[in-house]
Amino acid sequence: MNISAITYGNWLTHGSQIEEDAATACVRAALDAGVSSYDTADVYANTAAESVLGRALKGERRESLEIFTKVYWPTGPGGPNDRGLGRKHIMESANASLKRLQTDYVDLYQAHRWDETVPLEETMTAFADLVRQGKVLYLGVSEWTAEQIARGAALARELNVPLVSHQPQYSMLWRVIEPQVIPTSEREGISQIVFSPIAQGVLTGKYLPGAGVPEGSRAADERGSKMIARWMRDDVLTAVQNLKPIAEEAGLTLAQLAVAWVLQNPNVASAIIGASRPEQVTENVKAVGVKLDSELLKKIDSVLEGLVTDDPRLTAQG
């Protein structure tokens, strides 16, 4: 399946941080910019994000879109089958996602995490049944280790279903997939669809060392602040400011540089971007097609030396 180099994602925005009119305007901006791929999950905003995306895409030619969603995290009141990758939860979640997204099928259905409590054979068989029912076209996983990806790929081959993607966190600052996940994925014919290429906004340069966080920013949001905390240190924020001349040399904003950086990896098929304003989508899409030469990449590594996280043991902690 071909997808756009930029995927529009609605984690932490649709149904929670921004009003639906603003969310719809961001989707319209993505469509206008040529983005055909849209990523969500049943757990985002406790199912509301899927509903918002379904309404925003209503009326578009379905064949021209690639719609991705995920299953694993709880979306119900906390019953014994309200979470995980057991057959019951997968089947019920898939049917509920299709209703919320107002579509007969999703192009990519992803295991949102690894489930230690369920045999992988049960999970993959349930996914295979959804493929054979025509409700799912392709399968993916998210934040799996290299070993888990290899096991899933082997079962997918046995079941003759297409496991094509892995969705991890990946950015200039968070490179834990490089040592093991990417080499394994390349061997298995799996591509990365990466999230947080701008490190939850840190790589835009809007957070300044020694300064308070801007009102309305991710760091000011109760949930978002927990995820961004690992980078809200003066040494990291100072280094990001030192990336500005490199971005200017390339004719890019810091955010565009960050997105272009992840897209340089040949195993990365697409970078997921979120937005609270349409102009953010329009600007970030300009990173597509940008080629960063080896000297510029070396400069980036030099500025970020000692600040990059690349321990593969942290793969599932993204």
Stockholm file with secondary structure:
# STOCKHOLM 1.0

chainA/1-318         MNISAITYGNWLTHGSQIEEDAATACVRAALDAGVSSYDTADVYANTAAESVLGRALKGERRESLEIFTKVYWPTGPGGPNDRGLGRKHIMESANASLKRLQTDYVDLYQAHRWDETVPLEETMTAFADLVRQGKVLYLGVSEWTAEQIARGAALARELNVPLVSHQPQYSMLWRVIEPQVIPTSEREGISQIVFSPIAQGVLTGKYLPGAGVPEGSRAADERGSKMIARWMRDDVLTAVQNLKPIAEEAGLTLAQLAVAWVLQNPNVASAIIGASRPEQVTENVKAVGVKLDSELLKKIDSVLEGLVTDDPRLTAQG
#=GR chainA/1-318 SS CCCCSEEEECTTSBTTTBCHHHHHHHHHHHHHTTCCEEECCTTGGGGHHHHHHHHHHTTSCGGGCEEEEEECSCCSSSCTTSSSSSHHHHHHHHHHHHHHHTCSCEEEEEESSCCTTSCHHHHHHHHHHHHHTTSEEEEEEESCCHHHHHHHHHHHHHHTCCEEEEECBCCSSBCTTTTTHHHHHHHHTCEEEEBCTTGGGGGGTCSCTTSCCCTTSGGGSHHHHHHHGGGCSHHHHHHHHTTHHHHHHTTCCHHHHHHHHHHTSTTEEEEEECCSSHHHHHHHGGGTTCCCCHHHHHHHHHHTTTTCBCCGGGGGGC
#=GC SS_cons         CCCCSEEEECTTSBTTTBCHHHHHHHHHHHHHTTCCEEECCTTGGGGHHHHHHHHHHTTSCGGGCEEEEEECSCCSSSCTTSSSSSHHHHHHHHHHHHHHHTCSCEEEEEESSCCTTSCHHHHHHHHHHHHHTTSEEEEEEESCCHHHHHHHHHHHHHHTCCEEEEECBCCSSBCTTTTTHHHHHHHHTCEEEEBCTTGGGGGGTCSCTTSCCCTTSGGGSHHHHHHHGGGCSHHHHHHHHTTHHHHHHTTCCHHHHHHHHHHTSTTEEEEEECCSSHHHHHHHGGGTTCCCCHHHHHHHHHHTTTTCBCCGGGGGGC
//
